Amino acid sequence: MEDFFAPCPRGLEAVLADEVTALGATRVKTADGGVHFAGPFTLSYAVNLHSRIASRVLWRIGGAAYKTEEDIYKVARLLDWPGWFDVTRSIRVSVAAVRSPLRSLDFVTLRIKDAVCDAFRATSGERPNVDTQTPDVRIHAFLTAADFTRFTHILALDTQNLADLHRLTPPGATARLSLLLDHVPGMAGRAVADPYWGGAEDFARTWKEVDAAARALVQMFAA
């Protein structure tokens, strides 16, 4: 069973999810601009051939939490690049990110390229060439916010924010998502009152709800 991601135009994720499901995909999950799914390697060929929506199919070969560019290098270095293609094949590395804490995607691109080349040097003493125009092998890295793996819990103030968090959750996320008031007895499922257009009494209500949630969270984590 392999993991894949198929990019598509924004707004068509649900249609693409139906397509890949009909082709036999499992673990189908929509994301901003594409669909995650799993299946045998032959499924990637089927989606490439039959999908009207997907722009391409990416094979997901690895992923991990990170804090620095060096963390990304280490993850990439451990992958079996020489087992997937020959050193005579040219490569290109592309990096995209959503809310990544790293400052330079160009440096991340360089470190992934270094990791691939170092893996080949360790086995053959040679390294693949880089071709940014017509490479034989395209390597894509997608960085997301580390919050989904760095924290155990992520709390939203209202249902729309919670829905957005679920939509942005990357594969492999470990953080538990919930509403802030889910942790207050008798207030589960409620949004924190928005005092923006109100008066002093509305701000007092919001403060009371947030204070109750903070106290409940302290008790929960101290238990």
Helices and strands as residue ranges (DSSP letters): E 2-7, H 13-22, E 26-31, E 34-39, H 41-50, E 58-60, H 69-77, H 81-84, E 91-98, H 105-124, E 137-144, H 147-150, E 153-156, H 159-168, E 176-179, G 180-183, H 200-222
